[in-house]
Amino acid sequence: MKSKVIALLAIVVIVALALFGVSLFEKNQGRGELAKRIFALGSDIQPASIEELKASIAAYEKRIEKHVEDAAKTGAYWKILAIRLQDRGLHGEALEALRHAIYYLPEDPSIHYRTGISAGIKAKSIHLFPGMENIERDLHFYLAEDAFLRAIELDSRYLNPRYGIGVLYVFELDRPEDAIPHLERYLEISRNDVDAMFVLARAFYMQRRFQEAVNLYDRIITLTNDDQKKIDAQENRQQIMAQMYG
């Protein structure tokens, strides 16, 4: 009777630990594959006494933690590989590496941001020859938008994806109204970023919010020490003033 109770208890504990392992990994997106591995780990545990059962539980927990640790390291390696590929301009290959990195580290906002960068660049490299549909290009732009938004969702103070999506909306997707709140939020935190001001001024201009665009160009002219940027801001300001007053 005692042996039957111990065996039943062992089964209950193994199943509970297996479910615990699955729950841990769900946070890392590997639901199906690791679930199989975790259940497999317990298949050889057949304790004959309470002491052996306790020892088996301790060993099993260590094996679960090792798998979680290995998954985190694997995600970090994929992220490093993606960064190296991006540095060399290999954005198609970088996207594949980033896909693997997200599988292991789904809540790392920097991985989503980098996915947005590579997807946007990849989209612009897809030429629309006569008679060709632009589905692939649109899909990459959609991926870029989705990745930037996910990065912002994970960390609302992370500035890079706000700038990235601002550029995407203004210069690629013709959606300046969607860019403005992201760029304004960006400049609330990084108040003197001249490049972001240029993009926001362009968005204002596209929305025919001319005075707000002029005000930004005035601010750029005051802030920047870059002669070319100062010239660009002055020329853009003059063009808008001409439209406003003829």
Secondary structure, 3 states (H helix, E strand, C coil): CHHHHHHHHHHHHHHHHHHHHHHHHHCCCCHHHHHHHHHHHHHHCCCCCHHHHHHHHHHHHHHHHHHHHHHHHHHHHHHHHHHHHHHCCCHHHHHHHHHHHHHHCCCCHHHHHHHHHHHHHHHHCCCCCCCCCCHHHHHHHHHHHHHHHHHHHHCCCCHHHHHHHHHHHHHHCCCHHHHHHHHHHHHHHCCCCHHHHHHHHHHHHHCCCHHHHHHHHHHHHHHCCCHHHHHHHHHHHHHHHHHHHC
